[in-house]
């Protein structure tokens, strides 16, 4: 039986009875990609600001904007006090700077007003759902941003869902066709053990970027080509 590469428009519709078991997905991706070791990328407040900068742009552009921001303003108090034009200019390489600059200011202002500083390490001591709720009450912070901060900065078992994870999860039948991206965070989070969530996130992103691509998924090269409910089989 030969499996052909297909365009996304030709994949078969989701069927609830067709699903690759989550633990099987994890195990197969782990065997393909190898073990994943969690390491903090930034401290909590830096991770939060970087994540805001990364919205609707590439990681490279976000990194350039973040580095320029930190070089321009030596501390977060200076960012709050900054002239709007100076802040917009500092993060321009990240795109949508006119939107992101006031959002960053609003978030920093809210945090400083509520806790008197910018150290978010207290979130690590909270139950996961409480920590998520605290972050999501900040201006413009949704489930994805909250999950990224808790996972990447503090190693908490939160599951960020980006466009790659959302696409792969639907194609594998892990989530249904009517599940929203915001709903997907908690659903996927509960599919594997808490100490596997970070790796699960990494595995699904890598699979989406390298194999299960948006327009032309490489089904012939996919380790799930015998079990994926969305693959199209060629003739015998």
C-alpha positions as CSV (number, residue, x, y, z in Angstrom):
1,X,0.0,0.0,0.0
2,X,1.5,3.4,-1.0
3,X,0.7,6.5,0.9
4,X,0.9,9.7,-1.1
5,X,1.6,13.3,-0.1
6,X,-1.7,15.2,0.0
7,X,-2.9,18.7,0.0
8,X,-4.7,19.7,3.2
9,X,-7.9,20.3,1.3
10,X,-8.1,16.6,0.4
11,X,-7.8,15.1,3.9
12,X,-10.9,13.2,5.1
13,X,-13.2,14.7,7.7
14,X,-12.6,14.1,11.4
15,X,-14.4,11.1,12.8
16,X,-14.6,10.8,16.6
17,X,-14.1,7.0,16.5
18,X,-10.9,7.5,14.6
19,X,-8.2,8.8,16.9
20,X,-4.5,8.1,17.5
21,X,-4.3,7.5,21.3
22,X,-2.6,10.4,23.0
23,X,0.0,8.3,24.8
24,X,0.8,6.5,21.5
25,X,1.3,9.9,19.9
26,X,3.6,10.9,22.7
27,X,5.6,7.7,22.6
28,X,6.0,7.6,18.8
29,X,7.1,11.3,18.7
30,X,9.5,10.7,21.6
31,X,11.0,7.8,19.8
32,X,11.4,9.9,16.7
33,X,12.6,13.1,18.2
34,X,14.4,11.9,21.3
35,X,14.1,13.1,24.9
36,X,13.3,16.8,25.7
37,X,14.8,18.5,28.7
38,X,13.0,21.6,30.1
39,X,15.2,24.6,30.8
40,X,13.9,28.1,31.6
41,X,14.2,30.5,28.6
42,X,13.6,33.8,30.6
43,X,12.4,34.9,34.0
44,X,8.6,35.2,34.3
45,X,8.2,38.9,33.4
46,X,10.7,38.7,30.5
47,X,8.9,35.6,29.1
48,X,5.6,37.5,29.3
49,X,6.9,40.5,27.4
50,X,8.7,38.3,24.9
51,X,5.5,36.3,24.3
52,X,3.5,39.5,23.6
53,X,6.2,40.6,21.1
54,X,6.0,37.2,19.4
55,X,2.4,37.5,18.6
56,X,1.8,37.5,14.8
57,X,5.5,37.4,13.9
58,X,8.4,35.0,13.7
59,X,10.5,34.1,16.8
60,X,13.5,35.7,15.1
61,X,11.7,39.1,14.7
62,X,10.4,38.8,18.3
63,X,13.9,38.1,19.6
64,X,15.3,41.1,17.8
65,X,12.6,43.3,19.2
66,X,13.0,42.0,22.7
67,X,16.8,42.4,22.6
68,X,16.4,46.0,21.3
69,X,13.8,46.7,24.0
70,X,16.2,45.5,26.8
71,X,19.1,47.5,25.4
72,X,17.0,50.6,25.1
73,X,15.4,50.4,28.6
74,X,17.6,49.1,31.4
75,X,14.6,48.1,33.6
76,X,10.8,47.6,33.4
77,X,10.1,50.9,35.2
78,X,11.8,52.8,32.4
79,X,9.5,50.9,29.9
80,X,6.4,52.1,31.8
81,X,7.7,55.7,31.9
82,X,8.9,55.6,28.3
83,X,7.6,58.0,25.6
84,X,5.2,56.0,23.4
85,X,7.1,56.8,20.2
86,X,10.4,55.6,21.8
87,X,8.8,52.3,22.9
88,X,7.2,51.8,19.5
89,X,10.6,52.4,17.8
90,X,12.4,50.0,20.1
91,X,10.1,47.1,19.3
92,X,9.5,47.9,15.6
93,X,11.3,44.8,14.3
94,X,8.6,42.7,16.0
95,X,5.8,44.0,13.9
96,X,2.5,45.6,15.0
97,X,4.6,47.8,17.3
98,X,1.8,50.4,17.6
99,X,-0.4,47.7,19.1
100,X,2.2,45.8,21.2
101,X,3.7,48.9,22.8
102,X,0.6,50.0,24.7
103,X,-0.2,46.4,25.5
104,X,3.2,45.9,27.1
105,X,2.8,49.1,29.0
106,X,-0.6,48.2,30.3
107,X,0.6,44.7,31.4
108,X,3.6,46.1,33.2
109,X,1.5,48.9,34.8
110,X,-1.0,46.4,36.1
111,X,1.6,44.0,37.5
112,X,3.5,46.8,39.2
113,X,0.3,48.2,40.7
114,X,-0.8,44.8,42.0
115,X,2.4,43.3,43.4
116,X,4.7,46.4,43.7
117,X,7.3,44.9,41.4
118,X,7.8,42.6,38.5
119,X,8.9,39.3,40.1
120,X,6.3,36.7,39.0
121,X,8.0,33.7,40.7
122,X,5.0,33.6,43.2
123,X,3.0,32.0,40.4
124,X,5.1,28.8,40.7
125,X,3.6,28.3,44.2
126,X,0.0,28.6,43.0
127,X,-2.2,25.7,41.8
128,X,-2.0,25.7,38.0
129,X,-5.5,27.0,37.3
130,X,-5.1,29.8,39.8
131,X,-1.8,30.8,38.2
132,X,-3.5,30.8,34.7
133,X,-6.4,32.9,36.0
134,X,-4.0,35.5,37.5
135,X,-2.1,35.9,34.2
136,X,-5.3,35.9,32.1
137,X,-6.7,38.9,34.1
138,X,-3.9,41.0,32.7
139,X,-4.7,43.2,29.7
140,X,-4.6,41.2,26.4
141,X,-3.3,38.0,28.0
142,X,-5.1,34.9,26.9
143,X,-4.7,31.1,27.5
144,X,-1.8,30.7,25.1
145,X,0.3,33.5,26.6
146,X,-0.5,32.4,30.2
147,X,0.5,28.8,29.3
148,X,3.7,29.8,27.7
149,X,4.8,31.8,30.7
150,X,3.9,29.1,33.2
151,X,5.5,26.4,31.1
152,X,8.6,28.1,29.7
153,X,9.6,30.2,32.7
154,X,8.5,28.0,35.6
155,X,8.2,24.5,34.3
156,X,4.6,24.2,35.3
157,X,2.4,21.6,33.5
158,X,0.6,24.0,31.2
159,X,0.1,23.2,27.5
160,X,0.5,26.2,25.1
161,X,-1.3,25.6,21.9
162,X,0.0,27.4,18.8
163,X,-1.2,27.0,15.2
164,X,1.0,23.9,14.6
165,X,-0.2,22.1,17.6
166,X,-3.8,23.0,16.9
167,X,-3.5,21.7,13.3
168,X,-1.7,18.5,14.2
169,X,-4.1,17.7,17.1
170,X,-7.1,18.0,14.8
171,X,-5.6,15.8,12.1
172,X,-4.7,13.1,14.6
173,X,-8.2,13.3,16.1
174,X,-7.0,14.3,19.5
175,X,-9.5,17.2,19.4
176,X,-12.7,17.5,17.5
177,X,-13.4,19.8,14.6
178,X,-15.4,22.2,16.6
179,X,-13.0,22.6,19.5
180,X,-11.6,26.2,19.6
181,X,-7.9,26.9,20.0
182,X,-8.7,28.3,23.5
183,X,-10.5,25.1,24.5
184,X,-7.7,23.0,23.1
185,X,-5.2,24.0,25.8
186,X,-7.0,22.3,28.7
187,X,-8.1,19.3,26.6
188,X,-4.6,18.5,25.4
189,X,-3.2,19.3,28.8
190,X,-5.2,16.4,30.3
191,X,-4.2,13.8,27.7
192,X,-0.7,13.0,29.0
193,X,1.0,12.9,32.4
194,X,1.8,16.2,33.9
195,X,5.6,15.6,33.6
196,X,5.1,14.9,29.9
197,X,3.3,18.1,29.0
198,X,6.3,20.2,28.1
199,X,7.7,17.5,25.9
200,X,4.3,16.9,24.3
201,X,4.2,20.6,23.4
202,X,7.6,20.4,21.8
203,X,7.0,17.2,19.9
204,X,3.7,18.4,18.4
205,X,5.2,21.7,17.3
206,X,8.2,20.0,15.7
207,X,5.9,17.5,13.9
208,X,3.8,20.3,12.6
209,X,6.7,22.3,11.3
210,X,8.6,19.4,9.8
211,X,6.0,16.9,8.6
212,X,2.4,17.7,9.2
213,X,2.6,21.1,7.4
214,X,-0.3,23.4,6.8
215,X,-0.7,23.3,3.1
216,X,1.1,20.1,2.0
217,X,1.5,17.6,4.8
218,X,4.2,15.0,4.1
219,X,2.0,12.0,4.8
220,X,4.4,9.6,3.1
221,X,7.1,10.5,5.6
222,X,4.8,10.6,8.6
223,X,5.2,8.1,11.5
224,X,1.4,8.1,11.8
225,X,0.7,7.3,8.2
226,X,-0.8,3.9,9.1
227,X,-3.0,5.2,11.9
228,X,-3.8,8.9,11.3
229,X,-7.5,9.4,10.6
230,X,-6.8,12.3,8.2
231,X,-4.3,10.6,5.9
232,X,-5.4,9.8,2.3
233,X,-4.4,6.3,1.1
234,X,-3.5,5.6,-2.5
235,X,-4.6,2.5,-4.3
236,X,-3.0,-0.9,-3.6
